Amino acid sequence: MPSFAANLSTMFNEHPFLDRFEAAARAGFKAVECQQPYGATVKDIAARLGDNGLRLVLHNTPEGGPGDRGIACHPGRGDEFRDSILLALEYAAALGCPCLHC
């Protein structure tokens, strides 16, 4: 049986980011993913996951600065990319998220 996760970056945009967790749960989802969770604290995201019986199954590594859509392929930004991976891993570990997208 297929299992689907609501992408909170593209779904339920009528709500602020942290309120999208409840919207996803109300719509019947058991799992969520998002592109950039870094505007919210790990503590706040963990609370929303727990309050709504959801699992975070995927999130992206940080995209970089304004106008960036990722920095892994940019020469000269290796240190920034390494730091972005460390931040992504910090969020993933604290939230029990098994997958990262770069």
Secondary structure, DSSP 8 states (H G I E B T S, - for coil): ----EEETTTS-TTS-GGGHHHHHHHTT-SEEEES-GGGS-HHHHHHHHHHTT-EEEEEE----STT-S--TT-TT-HHHHHHHHHHHHHHHHHHT---EE-
